[in-house]
Amino acid sequence: MKLSEYKSYDDLPLFLNAATVAKVLGVSPSSSYELMHEPDFPVLKVGNRMMVPKEKFVEWVGQHTGGGTGR
């Protein structure tokens, strides 16, 4: 597993792309693309781009990790 470059949710940009999701979660870019196609993952489609709002991402992580805040 790769180590995350981010130490806090505060360090994240307002919207995350697949590469940023991969870095935050410490997974490969292909794994983040797969995750972004899951029905319950909070993706906002802007044209052909898939973006993840930071606040929705933080909520999703909390729901899938037992409520961890990352702080």
PyMOL Python script that loads the backbone (N, CA, C, O; Angstrom):
from pymol import cmd

cmd.read_pdbstr("""\
ATOM      1  N   MET A   1       0.835  -1.175   0.000  1.00  0.00           N
ATOM      2  CA  MET A   1       0.000   0.000   0.000  1.00  0.00           C
ATOM      3  C   MET A   1       0.886   1.246   0.000  1.00  0.00           C
ATOM      4  O   MET A   1       1.897   1.305   0.700  1.00  0.00           O
ATOM      5  N   LYS A   2       0.493   2.225  -0.786  1.00  0.00           N
ATOM      6  CA  LYS A   2       1.227   3.485  -0.852  1.00  0.00           C
ATOM      7  C   LYS A   2       0.869   4.340   0.358  1.00  0.00           C
ATOM      8  O   LYS A   2      -0.229   4.216   0.901  1.00  0.00           O
ATOM      9  N   LEU A   3       1.772   5.192   0.776  1.00  0.00           N
ATOM     10  CA  LEU A   3       1.500   6.117   1.865  1.00  0.00           C
ATOM     11  C   LEU A   3       0.857   7.382   1.311  1.00  0.00           C
ATOM     12  O   LEU A   3       1.216   7.847   0.229  1.00  0.00           O
ATOM     13  N   SER A   4      -0.082   7.927   2.047  1.00  0.00           N
ATOM     14  CA  SER A   4      -0.744   9.156   1.635  1.00  0.00           C
ATOM     15  C   SER A   4       0.203  10.343   1.769  1.00  0.00           C
ATOM     16  O   SER A   4       0.998  10.417   2.706  1.00  0.00           O
ATOM     17  N   GLU A   5       0.108  11.274   0.816  1.00  0.00           N
ATOM     18  CA  GLU A   5       0.886  12.506   0.887  1.00  0.00           C
ATOM     19  C   GLU A   5       0.209  13.522   1.801  1.00  0.00           C
ATOM     20  O   GLU A   5       0.830  14.506   2.203  1.00  0.00           O
ATOM     21  N   TYR A   6      -1.053  13.291   2.129  1.00  0.00           N
ATOM     22  CA  TYR A   6      -1.831  14.236   2.917  1.00  0.00           C
ATOM     23  C   TYR A   6      -1.874  13.798   4.379  1.00  0.00           C
ATOM     24  O   TYR A   6      -2.078  12.622   4.677  1.00  0.00           O
ATOM     25  N   LYS A   7      -1.683  14.743   5.277  1.00  0.00           N
ATOM     26  CA  LYS A   7      -1.668  14.452   6.707  1.00  0.00           C
ATOM     27  C   LYS A   7      -2.965  14.865   7.393  1.00  0.00           C
ATOM     28  O   LYS A   7      -3.230  14.439   8.517  1.00  0.00           O
ATOM     29  N   SER A   8      -3.783  15.694   6.728  1.00  0.00           N
ATOM     30  CA  SER A   8      -5.021  16.198   7.309  1.00  0.00           C
ATOM     31  C   SER A   8      -6.010  16.488   6.186  1.00  0.00           C
ATOM     32  O   SER A   8      -5.616  16.792   5.060  1.00  0.00           O
ATOM     33  N   TYR A   9      -7.293  16.390   6.504  1.00  0.00           N
ATOM     34  CA  TYR A   9      -8.311  16.754   5.526  1.00  0.00           C
ATOM     35  C   TYR A   9      -8.204  18.225   5.137  1.00  0.00           C
ATOM     36  O   TYR A   9      -8.597  18.608   4.035  1.00  0.00           O
ATOM     37  N   ASP A  10      -7.677  19.042   6.034  1.00  0.00           N
ATOM     38  CA  ASP A  10      -7.524  20.468   5.747  1.00  0.00           C
ATOM     39  C   ASP A  10      -6.569  20.724   4.587  1.00  0.00           C
ATOM     40  O   ASP A  10      -6.650  21.769   3.941  1.00  0.00           O
ATOM     41  N   ASP A  11      -5.665  19.785   4.315  1.00  0.00           N
ATOM     42  CA  ASP A  11      -4.689  19.928   3.232  1.00  0.00           C
ATOM     43  C   ASP A  11      -5.288  19.643   1.854  1.00  0.00           C
ATOM     44  O   ASP A  11      -4.667  19.942   0.834  1.00  0.00           O
ATOM     45  N   LEU A  12      -6.476  19.074   1.822  1.00  0.00           N
ATOM     46  CA  LEU A  12      -7.074  18.670   0.548  1.00  0.00           C
ATOM     47  C   LEU A  12      -7.643  19.855  -0.211  1.00  0.00           C
ATOM     48  O   LEU A  12      -8.079  20.834   0.395  1.00  0.00           O
ATOM     49  N   PRO A  13      -7.640  19.771  -1.550  1.00  0.00           N
ATOM     50  CA  PRO A  13      -8.300  20.812  -2.350  1.00  0.00           C
ATOM     51  C   PRO A  13      -9.816  20.708  -2.199  1.00  0.00           C
ATOM     52  O   PRO A  13     -10.320  19.704  -1.695  1.00  0.00           O
ATOM     53  N   LEU A  14     -10.536  21.722  -2.627  1.00  0.00           N
ATOM     54  CA  LEU A  14     -11.989  21.754  -2.519  1.00  0.00           C
ATOM     55  C   LEU A  14     -12.636  20.605  -3.293  1.00  0.00           C
ATOM     56  O   LEU A  14     -13.617  20.023  -2.831  1.00  0.00           O
ATOM     57  N   PHE A  15     -12.093  20.276  -4.468  1.00  0.00           N
ATOM     58  CA  PHE A  15     -12.562  19.153  -5.272  1.00  0.00           C
ATOM     59  C   PHE A  15     -11.387  18.239  -5.557  1.00  0.00           C
ATOM     60  O   PHE A  15     -10.288  18.705  -5.857  1.00  0.00           O
ATOM     61  N   LEU A  16     -11.620  16.929  -5.464  1.00  0.00           N
ATOM     62  CA  LEU A  16     -10.563  15.943  -5.692  1.00  0.00           C
ATOM     63  C   LEU A  16     -10.794  15.237  -7.020  1.00  0.00           C
ATOM     64  O   LEU A  16     -11.928  14.896  -7.356  1.00  0.00           O
ATOM     65  N   ASN A  17      -9.738  15.021  -7.763  1.00  0.00           N
ATOM     66  CA  ASN A  17      -9.824  14.203  -8.967  1.00  0.00           C
ATOM     67  C   ASN A  17      -9.353  12.790  -8.621  1.00  0.00           C
ATOM     68  O   ASN A  17      -8.997  12.521  -7.474  1.00  0.00           O
ATOM     69  N   ALA A  18      -9.349  11.903  -9.586  1.00  0.00           N
ATOM     70  CA  ALA A  18      -8.991  10.509  -9.327  1.00  0.00           C
ATOM     71  C   ALA A  18      -7.562  10.372  -8.806  1.00  0.00           C
ATOM     72  O   ALA A  18      -7.294   9.537  -7.942  1.00  0.00           O
ATOM     73  N   ALA A  19      -6.659  11.178  -9.318  1.00  0.00           N
ATOM     74  CA  ALA A  19      -5.268  11.102  -8.866  1.00  0.00           C
ATOM     75  C   ALA A  19      -5.149  11.513  -7.402  1.00  0.00           C
ATOM     76  O   ALA A  19      -4.393  10.906  -6.642  1.00  0.00           O
ATOM     77  N   THR A  20      -5.895  12.542  -7.007  1.00  0.00           N
ATOM     78  CA  THR A  20      -5.854  12.995  -5.619  1.00  0.00           C
ATOM     79  C   THR A  20      -6.504  11.977  -4.697  1.00  0.00           C
ATOM     80  O   THR A  20      -5.993  11.716  -3.608  1.00  0.00           O
ATOM     81  N   VAL A  21      -7.626  11.397  -5.120  1.00  0.00           N
ATOM     82  CA  VAL A  21      -8.277  10.347  -4.329  1.00  0.00           C
ATOM     83  C   VAL A  21      -7.297   9.197  -4.111  1.00  0.00           C
ATOM     84  O   VAL A  21      -7.204   8.658  -3.008  1.00  0.00           O
ATOM     85  N   ALA A  22      -6.567   8.821  -5.159  1.00  0.00           N
ATOM     86  CA  ALA A  22      -5.584   7.745  -5.038  1.00  0.00           C
ATOM     87  C   ALA A  22      -4.496   8.097  -4.025  1.00  0.00           C
ATOM     88  O   ALA A  22      -4.110   7.260  -3.210  1.00  0.00           O
ATOM     89  N   LYS A  23      -4.003   9.337  -4.077  1.00  0.00           N
ATOM     90  CA  LYS A  23      -2.954   9.760  -3.143  1.00  0.00           C
ATOM     91  C   LYS A  23      -3.452   9.771  -1.708  1.00  0.00           C
ATOM     92  O   LYS A  23      -2.746   9.335  -0.799  1.00  0.00           O
ATOM     93  N   VAL A  24      -4.673  10.272  -1.501  1.00  0.00           N
ATOM     94  CA  VAL A  24      -5.231  10.361  -0.155  1.00  0.00           C
ATOM     95  C   VAL A  24      -5.431   8.973   0.441  1.00  0.00           C
ATOM     96  O   VAL A  24      -5.092   8.738   1.601  1.00  0.00           O
ATOM     97  N   LEU A  25      -5.980   8.060  -0.345  1.00  0.00           N
ATOM     98  CA  LEU A  25      -6.277   6.724   0.153  1.00  0.00           C
ATOM     99  C   LEU A  25      -5.077   5.788   0.112  1.00  0.00           C
ATOM    100  O   LEU A  25      -5.106   4.710   0.705  1.00  0.00           O
ATOM    101  N   GLY A  26      -4.021   6.199  -0.588  1.00  0.00           N
ATOM    102  CA  GLY A  26      -2.834   5.357  -0.681  1.00  0.00           C
ATOM    103  C   GLY A  26      -3.044   4.148  -1.565  1.00  0.00           C
ATOM    104  O   GLY A  26      -2.522   3.067  -1.293  1.00  0.00           O
ATOM    105  N   VAL A  27      -3.825   4.339  -2.644  1.00  0.00           N
ATOM    106  CA  VAL A  27      -4.095   3.256  -3.587  1.00  0.00           C
ATOM    107  C   VAL A  27      -3.624   3.673  -4.977  1.00  0.00           C
ATOM    108  O   VAL A  27      -3.205   4.811  -5.188  1.00  0.00           O
ATOM    109  N   SER A  28      -3.696   2.751  -5.906  1.00  0.00           N
ATOM    110  CA  SER A  28      -3.295   3.055  -7.274  1.00  0.00           C
ATOM    111  C   SER A  28      -4.361   3.910  -7.961  1.00  0.00           C
ATOM    112  O   SER A  28      -5.526   3.885  -7.563  1.00  0.00           O
ATOM    113  N   PRO A  29      -3.971   4.663  -8.985  1.00  0.00           N
ATOM    114  CA  PRO A  29      -4.961   5.449  -9.732  1.00  0.00           C
ATOM    115  C   PRO A  29      -6.080   4.588 -10.315  1.00  0.00           C
ATOM    116  O   PRO A  29      -7.232   5.019 -10.347  1.00  0.00           O
ATOM    117  N   SER A  30      -5.763   3.395 -10.770  1.00  0.00           N
ATOM    118  CA  SER A  30      -6.814   2.532 -11.328  1.00  0.00           C
ATOM    119  C   SER A  30      -7.810   2.112 -10.253  1.00  0.00           C
ATOM    120  O   SER A  30      -9.000   1.974 -10.534  1.00  0.00           O
ATOM    121  N   SER A  31      -7.338   1.908  -9.030  1.00  0.00           N
ATOM    122  CA  SER A  31      -8.246   1.576  -7.930  1.00  0.00           C
ATOM    123  C   SER A  31      -9.149   2.757  -7.593  1.00  0.00           C
ATOM    124  O   SER A  31     -10.321   2.571  -7.267  1.00  0.00           O
ATOM    125  N   SER A  32      -8.606   3.973  -7.669  1.00  0.00           N
ATOM    126  CA  SER A  32      -9.449   5.137  -7.376  1.00  0.00           C
ATOM    127  C   SER A  32     -10.504   5.321  -8.460  1.00  0.00           C
ATOM    128  O   SER A  32     -11.630   5.713  -8.153  1.00  0.00           O
ATOM    129  N   TYR A  33     -10.168   5.047  -9.725  1.00  0.00           N
ATOM    130  CA  TYR A  33     -11.172   5.124 -10.794  1.00  0.00           C
ATOM    131  C   TYR A  33     -12.277   4.104 -10.556  1.00  0.00           C
ATOM    132  O   TYR A  33     -13.455   4.414 -10.733  1.00  0.00           O
ATOM    133  N   GLU A  34     -11.908   2.896 -10.160  1.00  0.00           N
ATOM    134  CA  GLU A  34     -12.918   1.872  -9.860  1.00  0.00           C
ATOM    135  C   GLU A  34     -13.820   2.344  -8.725  1.00  0.00           C
ATOM    136  O   GLU A  34     -15.041   2.210  -8.804  1.00  0.00           O
ATOM    137  N   LEU A  35     -13.233   2.887  -7.689  1.00  0.00           N
ATOM    138  CA  LEU A  35     -13.990   3.375  -6.546  1.00  0.00           C
ATOM    139  C   LEU A  35     -14.948   4.484  -6.961  1.00  0.00           C
ATOM    140  O   LEU A  35     -16.089   4.527  -6.502  1.00  0.00           O
ATOM    141  N   MET A  36     -14.491   5.370  -7.819  1.00  0.00           N
ATOM    142  CA  MET A  36     -15.317   6.492  -8.252  1.00  0.00           C
ATOM    143  C   MET A  36     -16.507   6.059  -9.107  1.00  0.00           C
ATOM    144  O   MET A  36     -17.425   6.847  -9.335  1.00  0.00           O
ATOM    145  N   HIS A  37     -16.497   4.826  -9.573  1.00  0.00           N
ATOM    146  CA  HIS A  37     -17.630   4.290 -10.331  1.00  0.00           C
ATOM    147  C   HIS A  37     -18.600   3.511  -9.444  1.00  0.00           C
ATOM    148  O   HIS A  37     -19.623   3.028  -9.928  1.00  0.00           O
ATOM    149  N   GLU A  38     -18.293   3.384  -8.157  1.00  0.00           N
ATOM    150  CA  GLU A  38     -19.198   2.698  -7.235  1.00  0.00           C
ATOM    151  C   GLU A  38     -20.433   3.574  -7.012  1.00  0.00           C
ATOM    152  O   GLU A  38     -20.319   4.798  -6.951  1.00  0.00           O
ATOM    153  N   PRO A  39     -21.614   2.953  -6.891  1.00  0.00           N
ATOM    154  CA  PRO A  39     -22.853   3.730  -6.760  1.00  0.00           C
ATOM    155  C   PRO A  39     -22.909   4.653  -5.541  1.00  0.00           C
ATOM    156  O   PRO A  39     -23.526   5.716  -5.613  1.00  0.00           O
ATOM    157  N   ASP A  40     -22.280   4.274  -4.423  1.00  0.00           N
ATOM    158  CA  ASP A  40     -22.387   5.102  -3.217  1.00  0.00           C
ATOM    159  C   ASP A  40     -21.247   6.099  -3.050  1.00  0.00           C
ATOM    160  O   ASP A  40     -21.189   6.806  -2.044  1.00  0.00           O
ATOM    161  N   PHE A  41     -20.342   6.166  -4.021  1.00  0.00           N
ATOM    162  CA  PHE A  41     -19.226   7.094  -3.911  1.00  0.00           C
ATOM    163  C   PHE A  41     -19.668   8.469  -4.412  1.00  0.00           C
ATOM    164  O   PHE A  41     -20.287   8.554  -5.472  1.00  0.00           O
ATOM    165  N   PRO A  42     -19.370   9.547  -3.684  1.00  0.00           N
ATOM    166  CA  PRO A  42     -19.890  10.889  -4.002  1.00  0.00           C
ATOM    167  C   PRO A  42     -19.161  11.596  -5.147  1.00  0.00           C
ATOM    168  O   PRO A  42     -18.265  12.408  -4.917  1.00  0.00           O
ATOM    169  N   VAL A  43     -19.548  11.285  -6.351  1.00  0.00           N
ATOM    170  CA  VAL A  43     -18.885  11.853  -7.530  1.00  0.00           C
ATOM    171  C   VAL A  43     -19.769  12.910  -8.169  1.00  0.00           C
ATOM    172  O   VAL A  43     -20.984  12.745  -8.278  1.00  0.00           O
ATOM    173  N   LEU A  44     -19.141  13.992  -8.585  1.00  0.00           N
ATOM    174  CA  LEU A  44     -19.798  15.049  -9.344  1.00  0.00           C
ATOM    175  C   LEU A  44     -19.202  15.001 -10.744  1.00  0.00           C
ATOM    176  O   LEU A  44     -17.991  15.140 -10.913  1.00  0.00           O
ATOM    177  N   LYS A  45     -20.049  14.806 -11.742  1.00  0.00           N
ATOM    178  CA  LYS A  45     -19.553  14.761 -13.114  1.00  0.00           C
ATOM    179  C   LYS A  45     -19.630  16.156 -13.718  1.00  0.00           C
ATOM    180  O   LYS A  45     -20.687  16.786 -13.743  1.00  0.00           O
ATOM    181  N   VAL A  46     -18.479  16.622 -14.205  1.00  0.00           N
ATOM    182  CA  VAL A  46     -18.371  17.920 -14.861  1.00  0.00           C
ATOM    183  C   VAL A  46     -17.885  17.633 -16.274  1.00  0.00           C
ATOM    184  O   VAL A  46     -16.692  17.444 -16.508  1.00  0.00           O
ATOM    185  N   GLY A  47     -18.827  17.604 -17.215  1.00  0.00           N
ATOM    186  CA  GLY A  47     -18.484  17.173 -18.567  1.00  0.00           C
ATOM    187  C   GLY A  47     -18.058  15.720 -18.509  1.00  0.00           C
ATOM    188  O   GLY A  47     -18.807  14.864 -18.039  1.00  0.00           O
ATOM    189  N   ASN A  48     -16.853  15.442 -18.986  1.00  0.00           N
ATOM    190  CA  ASN A  48     -16.314  14.083 -18.933  1.00  0.00           C
ATOM    191  C   ASN A  48     -15.496  13.824 -17.681  1.00  0.00           C
ATOM    192  O   ASN A  48     -15.053  12.700 -17.447  1.00  0.00           O
ATOM    193  N   ARG A  49     -15.295  14.853 -16.878  1.00  0.00           N
ATOM    194  CA  ARG A  49     -14.458  14.723 -15.685  1.00  0.00           C
ATOM    195  C   ARG A  49     -15.291  14.276 -14.488  1.00  0.00           C
ATOM    196  O   ARG A  49     -16.462  14.628 -14.350  1.00  0.00           O
ATOM    197  N   MET A  50     -14.655  13.499 -13.642  1.00  0.00           N
ATOM    198  CA  MET A  50     -15.282  13.062 -12.406  1.00  0.00           C
ATOM    199  C   MET A  50     -14.535  13.733 -11.254  1.00  0.00           C
ATOM    200  O   MET A  50     -13.331  13.541 -11.081  1.00  0.00           O
ATOM    201  N   MET A  51     -15.266  14.518 -10.475  1.00  0.00           N
ATOM    202  CA  MET A  51     -14.682  15.245  -9.349  1.00  0.00           C
ATOM    203  C   MET A  51     -15.408  14.820  -8.077  1.00  0.00           C
ATOM    204  O   MET A  51     -16.578  14.440  -8.116  1.00  0.00           O
ATOM    205  N   VAL A  52     -14.709  14.888  -6.962  1.00  0.00           N
ATOM    206  CA  VAL A  52     -15.290  14.525  -5.681  1.00  0.00           C
ATOM    207  C   VAL A  52     -15.213  15.742  -4.761  1.00  0.00           C
ATOM    208  O   VAL A  52     -14.120  16.213  -4.446  1.00  0.00           O
ATOM    209  N   PRO A  53     -16.368  16.253  -4.329  1.00  0.00           N
ATOM    210  CA  PRO A  53     -16.330  17.370  -3.382  1.00  0.00           C
ATOM    211  C   PRO A  53     -15.664  16.932  -2.075  1.00  0.00           C
ATOM    212  O   PRO A  53     -15.969  15.866  -1.541  1.00  0.00           O
ATOM    213  N   LYS A  54     -14.774  17.747  -1.579  1.00  0.00           N
ATOM    214  CA  LYS A  54     -13.996  17.422  -0.376  1.00  0.00           C
ATOM    215  C   LYS A  54     -14.893  17.030   0.792  1.00  0.00           C
ATOM    216  O   LYS A  54     -14.643  16.015   1.443  1.00  0.00           O
ATOM    217  N   GLU A  55     -15.929  17.812   1.070  1.00  0.00           N
ATOM    218  CA  GLU A  55     -16.799  17.534   2.219  1.00  0.00           C
ATOM    219  C   GLU A  55     -17.501  16.195   2.081  1.00  0.00           C
ATOM    220  O   GLU A  55     -17.632  15.462   3.061  1.00  0.00           O
ATOM    221  N   LYS A  56     -17.956  15.864   0.875  1.00  0.00           N
ATOM    222  CA  LYS A  56     -18.627  14.581   0.646  1.00  0.00           C
ATOM    223  C   LYS A  56     -17.632  13.426   0.768  1.00  0.00           C
ATOM    224  O   LYS A  56     -17.976  12.349   1.255  1.00  0.00           O
ATOM    225  N   PHE A  57     -16.408  13.658   0.328  1.00  0.00           N
ATOM    226  CA  PHE A  57     -15.363  12.635   0.457  1.00  0.00           C
ATOM    227  C   PHE A  57     -15.076  12.357   1.929  1.00  0.00           C
ATOM    228  O   PHE A  57     -14.960  11.199   2.332  1.00  0.00           O
ATOM    229  N   VAL A  58     -14.962  13.408   2.728  1.00  0.00           N
ATOM    230  CA  VAL A  58     -14.698  13.257   4.157  1.00  0.00           C
ATOM    231  C   VAL A  58     -15.843  12.481   4.817  1.00  0.00           C
ATOM    232  O   VAL A  58     -15.602  11.607   5.650  1.00  0.00           O
ATOM    233  N   GLU A  59     -17.096  12.802   4.442  1.00  0.00           N
ATOM    234  CA  GLU A  59     -18.250  12.068   4.970  1.00  0.00           C
ATOM    235  C   GLU A  59     -18.179  10.597   4.583  1.00  0.00           C
ATOM    236  O   GLU A  59     -18.411   9.721   5.415  1.00  0.00           O
ATOM    237  N   TRP A  60     -17.856  10.323   3.314  1.00  0.00           N
ATOM    238  CA  TRP A  60     -17.788   8.954   2.823  1.00  0.00           C
ATOM    239  C   TRP A  60     -16.723   8.158   3.586  1.00  0.00           C
ATOM    240  O   TRP A  60     -16.958   7.014   3.977  1.00  0.00           O
ATOM    241  N   VAL A  61     -15.565   8.765   3.792  1.00  0.00           N
ATOM    242  CA  VAL A  61     -14.509   8.098   4.549  1.00  0.00           C
ATOM    243  C   VAL A  61     -14.990   7.784   5.964  1.00  0.00           C
ATOM    244  O   VAL A  61     -14.767   6.686   6.473  1.00  0.00           O
ATOM    245  N   GLY A  62     -15.650   8.755   6.595  1.00  0.00           N
ATOM    246  CA  GLY A  62     -16.169   8.550   7.942  1.00  0.00           C
ATOM    247  C   GLY A  62     -17.163   7.397   8.018  1.00  0.00           C
ATOM    248  O   GLY A  62     -17.134   6.603   8.958  1.00  0.00           O
ATOM    249  N   GLN A  63     -18.040   7.311   7.027  1.00  0.00           N
ATOM    250  CA  GLN A  63     -19.034   6.243   6.983  1.00  0.00           C
ATOM    251  C   GLN A  63     -18.396   4.873   6.783  1.00  0.00           C
ATOM    252  O   GLN A  63     -18.915   3.866   7.267  1.00  0.00           O
ATOM    253  N   HIS A  64     -17.278   4.834   6.076  1.00  0.00           N
ATOM    254  CA  HIS A  64     -16.649   3.556   5.752  1.00  0.00           C
ATOM    255  C   HIS A  64     -15.482   3.186   6.679  1.00  0.00           C
ATOM    256  O   HIS A  64     -14.837   2.154   6.499  1.00  0.00           O
ATOM    257  N   THR A  65     -15.228   4.032   7.656  1.00  0.00           N
ATOM    258  CA  THR A  65     -14.139   3.722   8.603  1.00  0.00           C
ATOM    259  C   THR A  65     -14.590   3.800  10.048  1.00  0.00           C
ATOM    260  O   THR A  65     -13.762   3.821  10.959  1.00  0.00           O
ATOM    261  N   GLY A  66     -15.879   3.841  10.263  1.00  0.00           N
ATOM    262  CA  GLY A  66     -16.365   3.898  11.632  1.00  0.00           C
ATOM    263  C   GLY A  66     -16.322   5.287  12.235  1.00  0.00           C
ATOM    264  O   GLY A  66     -16.314   5.428  13.458  1.00  0.00           O
ATOM    265  N   GLY A  67     -16.294   6.325  11.393  1.00  0.00           N
ATOM    266  CA  GLY A  67     -16.387   7.687  11.871  1.00  0.00           C
ATOM    267  C   GLY A  67     -15.071   8.389  12.112  1.00  0.00           C
ATOM    268  O   GLY A  67     -15.047   9.414  12.793  1.00  0.00           O
ATOM    269  N   GLY A  68     -13.964   7.873  11.573  1.00  0.00           N
ATOM    270  CA  GLY A  68     -12.672   8.539  11.752  1.00  0.00           C
ATOM    271  C   GLY A  68     -12.688   9.939  11.176  1.00  0.00           C
ATOM    272  O   GLY A  68     -13.305  10.170  10.136  1.00  0.00           O
ATOM    273  N   THR A  69     -12.016  10.889  11.835  1.00  0.00           N
ATOM    274  CA  THR A  69     -12.014  12.269  11.364  1.00  0.00           C
ATOM    275  C   THR A  69     -10.713  12.656  10.676  1.00  0.00           C
ATOM    276  O   THR A  69     -10.675  13.678   9.991  1.00  0.00           O
ATOM    277  N   GLY A  70      -9.642  11.874  10.833  1.00  0.00           N
ATOM    278  CA  GLY A  70      -8.389  12.185  10.168  1.00  0.00           C
ATOM    279  C   GLY A  70      -7.650  13.334  10.792  1.00  0.00           C
ATOM    280  O   GLY A  70      -6.691  13.831  10.201  1.00  0.00           O
ATOM    281  N   ARG A  71      -8.057  13.785  11.978  1.00  0.00           N
ATOM    282  CA  ARG A  71      -7.397  14.929  12.623  1.00  0.00           C
ATOM    283  C   ARG A  71      -6.727  14.513  13.889  1.00  0.00           C
ATOM    284  O   ARG A  71      -6.120  15.341  14.568  1.00  0.00           O
TER     285      ARG A  71
END
""", "prot")
cmd.dss("prot")
cmd.show_as("cartoon", "prot")
cmd.util.cbc("prot")
cmd.orient("prot")
